[in-house]
Amino acid sequence: MHEVVGTTPKGDFIINVGPQHPATHGVLHLVITLEGETIKKIEPHLGYIHRSIEKMCESLTYRQFIYVTSRMDYLSAHINNHACALCVEKGLQVDVPLRAQYIRVLLDELTRIASHELWWGAMAMDVGAFTPFFYAFRERETINEIMEETCGARLTMNYMVPGGVMADIHPAFQQKVKKFIQQYKKKIDEYNELVTGNIIFQNRMKGVGYLSPENAISYGCSGPVARASGVACDVRKRYPYDVYNQVQFDEVIETGGDSFARYLVRIGEMQQSVRIIEQLIDAIPQGDFQAKTKAVIKLPKGEFYQRVETARGELGVYIVSEGGTTPYRIKFRSPGFCNLSALNEMAKGGKIGDLVATMGTLDLVIPDIDR
Amino acid sequence: MNIKKYIQDVFGAIQSLLKGMRVTGYYFLHPKEIITEQYPDNRDSLKLADRFKGEVVMLHDENNEHACTGCTACELACPNGTIKIITQFDITPEGKKKKALNTFVYHLELCTMCNLCVEACPTGAIVMAQNFEHSVYDRKQLTKTLNKPGSKLRAGIE
């Protein structure tokens, strides 16, 4: 174990940010080596919220383990559950009814909007604006209410099951989503007026926390962080799952690589999510919401991998089955872990005052990094 | 040339700030567009969604009869040991032994409201209730017995 306090032999100052610090959005511990105000090195220390979810899953059946994954990246719980359900379906080789696929994608995109909403509010708060937080939560509340009505919970829904979704959508679902989308389109313009165009905000974001495309690839970054550096990596486009190959949407790519580019990618993604929902909401086909599966699911012997695009990037679920009712080994490839590992590259050479703004654009959810 | 750009920047900055102020000003003058739930003052009128998962309850009809056969499907479906079913053997009129429910123990403190037990129940004996105010002074009160005292299995359910 090396020093985490005091000074280095060269006279550089070592400080700790976290694990209990409001700006790290969770129990993240950063050990920062400073030369004056300039950051020389950042080392994230993990393990404060490790719950050994991967090990826990080994003792749960294929129906049971899905609910645990809601507790990893709790802001995109739906998409995590989706990944697990898809992976189990891959092993079972079961065809999911089209209606279930539509419902899944719709709820995924609603979750993505809700997640980006929270990020947008927290991001603005990180750079000192408090009002956007309330505006963001107002819209997020509407989504949460829609979720509550259909899935029965607001954050950890556990609505996806192997073979489809747990229950059919609520009769008022379509109408409420349409009403929300109608209002929400105007709100994004409002966000741009309030925060994106603000000169103070722009000066704090532009040219700060630069990540080159080479580094983004070599650190394994995914999601908005990599796309802001010009790396096309949207799983929904590259390896489409469910009905993503039937909808029209753009992969939002910026080439700036700085904090502002990452901000713009997420704002653009909210608009694209609205576009996807608009295409699907009226076209939900009639039919079953769940394929017939056996009460006790047994996966054949083998290895199964499925990746999805969560609000933070690429989530991979890797199941090794020995043919029993529980997985032999489960591995989650979480987007936050790789994105965090690139933080050193982004913040190195910058000032410590910019660190919080840079970290805000990474959209870190610590339970996702530390499973 | 530099001075011109400097002045342009200053006016651009002021314009951007005024644009932002316009949005906040609009909401300042239209307070009705901000939705705030006045909980707990609105407890009487608060209506939660029908599917809201608050806690597991067992349905009893007016004759104090339930539909639980004690098959332990919910106990097996539960991921974290929330449900414990204690069964007993009843003697049927024909003189045969028959498994029946004695006590349905439900640990609310362990429950994650994943709905898997309700999905697994073959007879629809348990459902999710909308109650969400679970705080108590003693943790023991969270361990509940779901079947009411004196209740028995509804006739015709196997």
Contacts between the chains, C-beta under 8 A, distances in Angstrom:
chain1	res1	chain2	res2	distance
A	60	B	79	5.4
A	63	B	77	7.1
A	63	B	116	6.5
A	64	B	77	7.3
A	64	B	78	7.9
A	64	B	79	3.9
A	64	B	116	6.6
A	65	B	79	7.6
A	67	B	79	6.1
A	67	B	112	6.3
A	67	B	114	4.1
A	67	B	116	7.2
A	68	B	79	7.2
A	131	B	24	5.8
A	134	B	34	7.6
A	135	B	27	7.9
A	138	B	34	6.9
A	138	B	35	6.5
A	141	B	35	7.1
A	145	B	49	7.8
A	148	B	48	7.6
A	148	B	49	4.8
A	148	B	51	7.7
A	148	B	52	5.9
A	149	B	49	4.3
A	149	B	50	7.8
A	149	B	51	6.7
A	150	B	51	7.1
A	151	B	51	7.2
A	152	B	49	7.2
A	152	B	51	4.0
A	152	B	52	5.6
A	152	B	53	4.3
A	152	B	113	7.7
A	152	B	115	6.4
A	152	B	128	6.7
A	153	B	52	7.5
A	153	B	53	5.5
A	153	B	113	6.3
A	156	B	112	7.3
A	156	B	113	7.9
A	158	B	114	4.5
A	158	B	115	6.3
A	158	B	116	7.7
A	161	B	119	7.7
A	166	B	115	6.4
A	166	B	119	6.6
A	167	B	51	7.1
A	170	B	49	7.7
A	170	B	51	7.1
A	190	B	23	5.4
A	193	B	19	4.9
A	193	B	20	6.3
A	193	B	22	7.1
A	193	B	23	5.4
A	194	B	19	7.9
A	194	B	20	4.8
A	194	B	23	4.6
A	194	B	24	7.2
A	195	B	20	7.3
A	197	B	16	4.8
A	197	B	19	5.9
A	197	B	20	7.3
A	198	B	16	5.4
A	198	B	17	6.8
A	198	B	20	5.3
A	199	B	12	6.9
A	199	B	13	3.9
A	199	B	16	4.6
A	199	B	17	6.7
A	200	B	17	7.8
A	202	B	16	8.0
A	295	B	120	7.7
